[in-house]
Amino acid sequence: MSADRRLGIATVCLSGTLEDKLAAAAAAGFDGVELFENDLVASPWSPERVRRSCADLGLSIDLYQPFRDFEAVPPDVLARNLRRAELKFQVMERLGADTILVCSSVSPDAVDDDALAAEQLHALAARAAEHGIRVAYEALAWGRFVSTYDHSWRIVRAADHPALGVCLDSFHVLSRDVDPVAIRTIPGEKVFFLQLADAPRLRMDVLQWSRHHRLFPGQGAFDLKGFVGHVLATGYPGPLSLEVFNDVFRQSEPRAAAVDAMRSLLLLQEEPGAALPLAGHAFTELDVDDATAPRVEAALTGLGFAPAGRHRTKPVRLWRQGEARIVLNHREPPGAGQVAVSAVAVAGADPAGSARRAEAFLAAPVGSSAVAAPDGTSVIFCRDDLGWLADFTTVDTGEDSGAGLLDTDHVGLTEPFDRFDQAALFYRAVLGLEPDDVAEFAAPFGLVRSRPVVDRARHVRIALDSALVRRGTWGPDVREPQHVAFRTADAIASARRMRELGAPLLDIPANYYDDLDARLGLAPDLLADLRELSVLYDRDEHGEFLHFFTEVLGDRVFFEVVQRVGGYAGYGAVNAPVTMAAHRGRRMAGPRPPASTVD
C-alpha cells in the first residue's frame, strides 16, 4: 500500500466546534476533511470563511456529507429533494467542495424500485454536474432497500452518469458480513470516495453499533487491510479518509484524538512485518518516594531480587534476578506513599531505529531513546547486548538468594476507559505489537476489559486493562492498578522460597480452592500445594498457568509470578476477580509491620 496517498478525516470524528476540529486535523498532518453538515450549520463562520481557513491550514474539503433520503420517491417528494439538493450545491460551491455523499434512503416515502432509484439519481447527478460536483452514492448497512455495496453499484451502473459513483464505507460493508472481494470488479473511476472505520465485533442493532462503537483502524476486529486492498485494486485514486462515530472520541480533546486517528492510518498503510524485532523486556522502571522505597525494596528482596547497580548520575537503583530487572527511581519531592510504573524498557538490535519508528508514528520523544505513551508511561529502547548496564556502577551482593525467577513475563497497565483503545493502538504502532483476544470479566468493583498486546515471538507482552463505564477508584484508594509479572519454571518452588524470604505475598481464600477442585479435579497433591501457598491455577486446550501475587505496594503497584506450561498464552483472567477481592481485603486489614530495607 502506497504511503504517499492523501489522508483525510471526517469532522464528525472529533470533538468541539468546527474551528477546533479543523485546527486539530491540520495539526495532526491530515491533507483533507470530510465536512459533516451539522458542523457547518452550528458554526458562525460563513462557507467562504471555512474555505479560507481550510486553505490556510493546508486542508482540502474532500467531501460534504450527508445528503439523506433522496432516491426512489414519488414525484412531489422528488421535487422537494431536488430543491434541497440545489441549495446544498450552492453551499458546496462556496466551500470549494466538489463531492457530496448521498446515503441510501431509509425514508418511508421510498419504494423498492431500482430502476426508479437509478433514474432519480441520474437526475441528481445531472444537476450536480452543472455545479462541477460529483455524487457519491453509499449503501447504508440499515438502508431501507439498498443496504449492500454491490446493490448500490448496480444502481449507479444503471443510472450511467459520469457525475455519479459509489462511496465505499468499510463499516457498512464489513458489518454486513458480506464478501468484499467483488469490490474489485467496480471500475476505479466510479469509486468516488472511500471511508474507513474499524469496530469491535458486537451482536446488536447495526445502526446503534455504527453510531456509538466505531473505532479507528487497528483498534477493532475488521480486516481493514484486506478491505482497502480490494478498493485500491480498482484503481481508486482518492484519499484514505476516516469516518468514525464514537461516543468517547467525540468527548476527547480533539488534537489528541486527531493524532490517534493519523497514527491509525499510518499503521494501516505499513507493510506487514515492518516493525523491528524485539528481544524482550530489558527492565521495568518504578517511581518510588521516601515513604515507599523501603517497602518496595523489602518486597523485591523477599522475591529473591538483589541490588545490582546504582546509576552513575541519577538517584536510580537496579535490582536483578536472572534476566528480570527492576529499576527504582527515587522521585523528588517525596510523595505520600506513591509507587508507579514510570517506564517500560524493551530490548532490540536497533534502539535508534525503534525510536525513529516511534516518532514517525507521532509518539512524543522523551530524550534520545524513549517516547511517551498516552498515559505518560515512557517506552525506552535499549540494545539487546546489555550495553545500557554501563550506566550503572556494579553492586556486589555476595551470595545469590534468588527464588527461581527467569525474566519478565509481562507488564500490566490499567488505562482509563477513554484511553483504552488509544493505548492499544499506540503499542501496536510504536512497538509493532499485535492484540490478543479481548477478555471481559465481572470484578468486585465493576466490569473490566483486558486486552494484551504482544510481539509475534511473545518476547514482549503488555496487558492493558480498563474498567468499563465506571469511573473513580478501583477499590479503596487504589487507582488504576499496575503490576509487573515475572516468569518462573516452577511456581510452587518459587512461592515456597519467597515465603521463606518474607515476601509480602497475597493470601487467597479457601473457597477458591474448593471451587477449583470442583471445576477441574486437579491431582490432590497439586491442589494441596496451591492451597498452602496461595497459588492460582488456570488451564486451556494449550496448556496450564500457575500464578501468585504480592500485596499492593504503595498506592497502586503489585508484583506477580507466573509459570506457563505448554502453549498457554493467556493471563489467568478467570482468576482476576478473586485476586482483586483479595487485594481489597488485605488493604482493608491495614498495613503490616514495616519490613527492613536492604542496602
N, C-alpha and C positions, 0 to 999 in steps of 0.2 A: 504494500500500500504506500503510495507516494506521500512523503512528509511535507510536500510543498503545496498541498491543496488548501484552499481558503477555509477558514474555520469560523463558524457562526454560533450564535446563541439567541434563543427567544427571550424577549424581555420578561415573559411570564415565569421564567426560571428563577428570577431574582427578586429580592425584597426591596421595598422602598418606592419612591416616586420614579417617574421616567428619567428624570435628571440623574438620580442616584444610580439607576440601572445602566444607563449609557456610560457614565463615568467608570463604573466597576468593570463593564465589559471591555472597555478600551484599556484600562489599567492591566487587565489580565492578558492582553495581547490578542483579543479576537479581531477578526477582519470585518465582520458584519453582524447585523442583528436581524432577527425577525421581530417586527414591531407588532405587539399584541394590541388590538384596538382599544381595549379598556385602559391601557396605559396612556394612550394618546388622549382619550376622552377626558381622563382625570387630570391631564397636565395643563398648566396655564400657558404653556408655550404654543405658539402657532405652528402649523405644519412647516412653514418656511424656517422658523427658528430651530425646530427639531432637525430639519435637513442641514442647516448651517452647523449646528452643534455636532452632529454626526460627522460631517466633513472635517471639522476642526479636530475631532478626536480620532480621525483616521478610520471611521466606521462607515460602511455602506448599509443601506436598508435593503436587505435581500428579499424580504417577504412582508406583505401586510396581511394580517390574519386575525380572526377567522371570518369568513363570509358564510353564513349558515342558511340551510333550508331553502335552497333555490329551485331545484330541478323537479320535473315530473309533477307539475301542479296545474290546476285549472287556469284558463286564460286570464281571469281577473287577478288571481294571485301572481301569475307570471308578470303582469303589467306592473304590479306594485314592486315585485322583486327587481325588475329591470330598472325602475326608477331609483330604487335603493342602491343598486349597483352603479348607476351613472354618478350618483353623488359620491360614492366611495372612490370611483375612478378619479374624480376631480381632486379629492383629498390626496390620493396617491401621487398625482402629478405634482402637487405642491410639495409632497415629501421627497419626490425623486425616486419612488419605489416602482418597480416595473413588473412585479409578480404578486398576484393575490391568491390566497388559499381559499378554496371553496370546499367545504365539508359535505359529504353525502348527507342527504336530508334525514331528519328524524321527525319532520312535521306531519301532523295528522292530515294536512291537505295533500300530501304526496300520494301517488299511486304507484303500483308495481308495474311499470311500463318502461323498459329500457329504451325503446325507440323514441318515446316522448322525452325521456331524460336526455338522450343524445341530441335530439332536435333543439331542446331549450338550452342546453349547454353550448351548442353551436351558436345560437343567437347571442348568448352572453359573451362568448369568445369574440364574435364579430364586433360587438360594442366595445369590448376591451381593446381590441386591436386598433380601433380608431384613436385610442389614447396612448398607444405604444405600450400596452400592458398585456401580460400573459395570464392565463387562468390555470392554476394547478389544482386538479380535482383529487380529493383524498377520500378514501373509503374509511369512515369511522367504524371501529370494531362493533359499535352498537347502532350503526345506521339502520334505518327502518327497513330498507330493501337492499341497499348496497353496503355491504359490510366487509368485503374482502378485496384485496388489491387486484386480483385477476378480473373481478366483476367491474371495478372502476375502469380498468384498462379496456375491457370490451366496449364500454360505453364511450370512452374517449376515442377509441379507434373508429367506432361507428359515427361519431359526431364529425370526425375528419375536418378539423380546422387547425391551421398552423399555430394559432394562439392558444390552443387547448392541449394540455398534457396532464400527467398524473403527478401527484405528490406521494411519495412512499415514506410512511412513518413506521419505524421499527416496532413501536408498541402495538399499533393497530394490526400489523402483520403477525408478529410473533405471539401476541396474546391469544390469537385465534387457533394456535397450534396447526397452522397450515404450512405446507412445504414452500419455502420462499424461492426455490430453485428456478421456478418459471419466470421470475423477475428477469432473468437473463434473456428472455425472448422479447422483451419490450425494447424498442429502439431507444438508444441513449438520448436522442434529441427530443423524445417525447416524455422523458423523465425530467420534469421541470424543477423538482425540489426533493431534497432528502432530509428527513427529520429523524433524529436519533434519541432514544431513551432506553434505559435498562429498567428492570423491575425484578423484585423477588417473585417466585412462583407462589401465588396465592389462589385459594379457592373462594372466589367472591364475585359479586356483580362486576362485570368488566368496566362499566362506567366509573364506579367507585374506586376500583383498582387503578384506573387511569388517572383520575383526578387527585388522588391522595398518595399514591405509592410508587410513582415513577422514580427512577434513580439515574444518576449519571452513568455512562458506560463504565463497566468494570466493577460496579457496586451491586449488581443484581445477578440474575440467573440466565439471562438471554444470551444467545450466541450472536453477539453483535459483529464480531469479526467476520463470521460467515455471511451474515446478512449484508454487511457493507460490501463484502467481496462480490456478492451477486449483483448489487446495484452498480458497482464500478465496472463490472464486466459488460454492462450495456453500453459503456462509453459515456456515462453521465459526467458532465463537465463541471457541475456546480459545487457548492461548498458542503462540507460536513457540518450540519447545524443541529444544535441541541434544542429539544422541546420537552421540558421536564416539569410536570406538575407534582409538587411535593410540599406538604404542609410545613415540614421542618425547614427546607431550603428557603421557603418564602417568608420565614421569620428570622432567618440568619442574616448577619451582616453581609451586604451584597458583595463587597470586594473579596472576602474570604470564600464565599460561595462561587464567585466567578473564577477564582484561582483553582478551586476544586474542579469546576467544570472544564477548564482548559486542560488541567492535568489529565482528566479522563479521556479527552480527545487525543492528547499526545500518546497516552498509553495504548489507545485503540489503534493508532497508526504504527506502533512499534512492531517490528518483526519478531516472531516467536524466538525465544532463546537469546534475545539481545542483552539481557541483564548479565552482569559479570557474576561468575560463580562465587559462592560464599563458602568458607571453610568451617564456620561455626561461630559460636558466641565467644568473643575474646574476654569480655568481663561485663559485669553489670555494676553501675555506679549508684550508690545510695547517698543521698544527702542526710546527714545527721547533725545534731547540735550537742551542746554540752550535757543536756539532760538525757539524750537518748543514746549517745555514743557508747557509754558503759554497758547498757543493756544489749545493744546490738552486738558489741564485741564479745560479751559473755555468751550470747546465743551462738555466734559463729564458732567460738571455742567449743561449746557443747556439741555442735555439729561436726567437730573434728577439723575445722579450719585452723590455720596458724598464720600469724602475721608474716608476710613475705617481703615487704619493702615499704619504704617511705618515699614519697615524691620529692624530687630534688628542690622544687621551688614552691610547692603548694602544700596546704595542710591536708594532705591526702595519704591514706594508708592502704596498701594492697594486702588482701587476705587470700589464701590459696589452699586448695585440697585437690590433688590430682590436676585436671585441667579446668576445674571450676574455680572462678576468680570473682571476688567481690572487692570493689574499691569503695572505701568510706571517705566521703568528702565532708570535712567539718566546715559548716557554713557559719558566717558571722553576719549580723548579731545572732546569738543563740535564740532558738525558738522555744516554744512551750511544748516540749516532748514530741517534736516532729521528726518523721522519717519518710523519705520518698525516693522512689526510683527516679533518678535525675538523668540517667543516660544508659543506653543500650549500645555496647560496642560490638561490632561484628568484624570478623577477620576475613581477609581475602588477599589475592595476589596483587591487586592493583587498587589500593585505597584512594589514590588520587583520581583514578578513573571512576571509581564509585562515587566520589564526591562531586565530580563533574556531571555525572549522570543525574545525581540527586538535584543539583542546581538546575539542570536542563528541565527537570520536572517541577520546577518552581518552588523547590524547598529552600527555606531561608538559611543561608550559611551561618554557622557558629564557629568561627575560626577557620583554619585551612583544611581541616579533615573531618568536619562534623556539620550536621544540619539539624534544624529544629522540626520536630513532629508537631502536628496541630495542637496537641495538649501541652506543648512546652518541653516534653522529653527530648533530649538530644540523642541523635543517632551518630555514633562515632565510627569511623572507618580505620581499621588497623591492619598492618601487614600480618599475614599468617605465619611469618617466621619468628614472631615474638620480639621483633626488634623494638617494639614500643616499651618493653620492660627496661630498656636503658634509661628511661625517665625516672626510674626508682633506684634508690640505694638498697642493696640486699640486706635483709634482716635474718640473722642466724637464729633459727627457732629450736635447734637441737633435735631431740628425738621426735619422730613423726607420730602424732597421736590421732591420725586420720580415722574416719569411720566408713570407709569404702566408697566415698563419692568419686565419680569419674569425671564429670563435666557438667555444664549447664544444659538442661533439657529444654526449658522454655522460660520465657518471662511473661507474666500475666499483668495486663494493664486494664483497668476499668475506665471506660470512656463515658462522658456524659451522653445521654440519649441523642442529643442533637449533634454530636460529633462522631457517632459510632461508624456510620458509613464513610465519613470523611477519613477517619483513621485507617480503616481497612484499605481504602483506595491509596492513601499515602504510602503505606508499607508495600502495597503491590507495585506502585510506580517506582518508588525510591530504591527498594531493595530487590525488586523482582520476585517478591513472594507471591504465592498463589493461595487463594482462600480454601480452607476445608469447609465441610458442611456446617451450616448454622445449627446450633442446638439451642432450644429454649426449655427452661425448666422453672417450676414454681418454687421459689425460695421463700424463706421466712418473712422477707421484707419486700416482696413483690416479684413479678415475673422478670427473669433475667435472660438475656440473649447472649450467646457466646459464639464468636467466630474466630477460630485460629487462622493465621496466615503463616505459610511455611515455604521454604525453598524446596526445589524438586528432590534434592538429596536428603531433605529433612535434617540438615545440619543446623538450621536456624528456625526456631519456632517462636512466634509471638501470639499469645492468646488474648484476644480482645473481648472484654465483657461490657455489658451495658444493662442497666435496669430500664425496662420498658415503661414508658409513660410516667412512672412515679418519679418525683423529684424530691430532693432532700437527702438525708443520710441513709447509708446502707444499714446501719444498726446504731446502737448508742455511740455517738461521737466518732463513728468510723465512716469516713467519706471516701468514695471511690478507691476501694482496697486494691493493693498491688502485691504481687509476690514473685519470687524467683524460685524456680524449681530445678533441683539438682538430680542428676541421674546416678543410680547405683545398680550394680549387678545382683544385689541381694538385699531387698528392703527389710526383711526380717532381721538379718545380721546387722544392718546399719542402724535400725531402730533400737535394737538391744544395746549396741555400743554407745549410741548417743544418749540413751537414758543413763548409762553408766557415767558418761561425761557430764551429766547435769543439764542437757539441753532442755529448754522450756517447751516440750512437746505437748501438743493438744490432745486431750483425752476425749475419746469417742464413747457415747453411751452404749450400754449393753443391749438396748433394744435394736440397735443397728445390726449387731452380730446375730441376734435371734432371727431377724428378717433375712440376713444374708444366708444363714443356714437353710431357712425355708425356701428361699428363691433358687439357690444354686447348689445346695447339697455338697458343700466342699468337704474334703477329707478332714476328719476330726482333728488331726494334728495341726494342719494348716489353719483351721478355724480357731483353734486354741491359741496359736501364736498371734494371729491377727488380733484376737480379742485382748490378749495380755498386753500387747504393745500398741494398741490403738492404731493399727494399720488398716486402711480401707482397701477394698478389692473391687475390681470390675473385670469383665471378660466379654469378648465378642467372637465372631467366627474366625478372626485372625490371630487372636492371642489373649494374653492376660495383662492386667495392670494392677500393681500394688503401689500405694502411696500413703504418705502421712505428712503432718504439718506441725509447724511451731505455732505458738500463740502469736497474736498480733503484737508487733514490736513498735512502740511509739503510737502514732495515730492511725496508720493505715497499712503497714508492710508486714508480711509474714513470709516464711520460707516453706518450701515443700520438697519432699524427697520422693522420687518416682523410680519404679522398676518396670520396664517394658519387656514382656515375654512374647516371643514370636513376632507377629506382624501387627500387634496392637498399635494403632496410631492416634487414638483419642486422648482424652484428658480426664476421664472419670467423671463426666458431667453428672451422671446419676447420683454421685455422692456429694455434689456441691451443696444441696440444701442441708445435709447432715453437718457438713463442715461449717457452714455459716451459722447454724444454730449453736454448734459447739463453741465457735469463736465468741458469739454473743454471751453465752453462759459464762465463759471464762472471764470476760471483761466485766460482767456484772458482779462477779465474785470479788473483784478488787485486785489490786496489784499484789504479786508475790513479793516476798522479801527481796531487796536488791541483791543482785549477783555481783560477785567480784569481777574486776576487769583484769585483762591480761595485757601486759606491756610488751 
